[in-house]
Amino acid sequence: MLSLWSAVFVSLLLGQQPAQPPQTPAAPAPPPPPTTGRPPTRADILRGEYGRYRANNDLLFYHLDVRVDPGKKWIGGKNTIRFRMLKDDTRIQLDLYANLNVDKILLGTTPLKYEREINTVWVDFPQPLKAGRDYTIEFYYSGNPQQGGRFGGMTFGKDPAGQDWIYTACEGQGAAVWWPNKDQWRDEVESMRISIAIPSALVDVSNGKFLGKTDLGDGYTRWDWTVQYPINNYSVSANIGNYVHFEDRLDGLPLDFYVTPGNLEGAKRQFAQAKGMIEAYEHYFGDYPFAKDGYKLIEVPYSGMEHQSAVTYGNHFANGYLERDWTGVGISPKFDFIIIHESGHEWFGNAVSAADVSDMWIHEGWTTYLENLYVEHRFGYADALKYVNGYKSKVRNREPIVTQRGIHRSPPQDMYFKGALFLNTLRSVVNDDQRWWKLLHDFFQHFKYQNILTEDVIAYFNAQLGAQLGRDLTPIFNQYLRRTDLPVLELAFNQSEGTVAYRWKADERDFAMPIRVGTADSWQVIQPTTDWKVMKTSLNKDTFDVATDLFYVNVSKQ
Ligand SMILES: [Zn+2]
């Protein structure tokens, strides 16, 4: 309605008849299409659904206390799990991969019955557990963990000198690949203790603050760590090797680095970037979110992973990503991609977490945008703009970024690059950098240590920006995150009138987004909707430009 009237108004101002749109207006769009992915399996549902026996309790504390035998590629021990019941019930759902043994599960001294189904362990209690009460069970297990997945799950390997090197990275498979836990994304444990007993010649680096090590007298030494913040299950990590350690501080924050002896010099040179990284992210979002646990970088043979307060690193001690120019525009050789990206997840992924893998753009889209903020802070706006636009070559636009909930279906790679380009577009929509910086800071602080969904992000942005912008931002978020195609700015030039008609072609009928058009040295902001409007212009089809480096859109001219 508004846009129809404004089109008429503009036309009247121009002293013309309302312009005839070159095409009929778009019909109301159907709701976002259902997923195009394969149907889920029972295993997917068990992994992804926040069902009754997960939702009936709230995790409070884990103590993972295990022994790792490199020779036998074996792990065994227990996880002590404390949880609060939210409803009266007699069963809870935990998870442990089917190839690992459940040795026993105890409530006090009482052995509990359990039933195994694929990688789930249904734990039954003889009497109903009462809502509001806290319970502690001990889950004993053992076996030979599977190796596989992108970064190995739990890998028993060797370092270049032939020493044992054992490491875990299990975001895809889930933490149940190597230890028993409530393996889902919605409920993070509030705090955790990690105790790993290993042959005494080796070092274990896990998450959190190092408490100390204890010689067990049988050739093994136990390394104890305490995690003093909520943590995702998949972020829990053991890194066992012949590590050497060096340290630094950033103001009061301890920075600890662990590498194999041959890489000590390279690490001292390369890991100096950690300080500038933390300073940049603190500039935009506030203090490093896990200060009591410190910040660590730990060498591993795979490229890297954002384990909370214990980021693992395998980027060859060189700038770029595995010595390549990551976005192909000459910017990423200025910094170490893995230090900058994986550590960015301390803010988005670890502190602000998605509550379902369907919404993982909250980790990856945001952290990819953080790389861009790092570039802007360190190297300036021109480099940042170049860097973020380098992502366009990586976007496919084949399926929506947000996937179906409850089936643990990882979103497509677009969640990284299209996600970051979308956030860069939002900055241009806000068109007021001071407001944008405050919004980013406040958004992070508001959701720090929470597990959220896309709806929470949209509601927050609408509450902060809706009044200023005079519009509901939901259709913009939906078009970029829940639809496949980019919005297209349709431009129809009328040379004899000296006008151009314009509108958005988008799946969201209410899609309305301002954009800069005209010429780069004097952009004009227009407010297209999905209905036609007409404006006067002295430019023609060839000279009329659109700021597609600030707004990630397609343009169609006729
Ligand atoms: Zn990432």
Residues whose N, C-alpha, C, O or C-beta is under 5 A from the ligand:
A	BS01	ZN	E364 T367
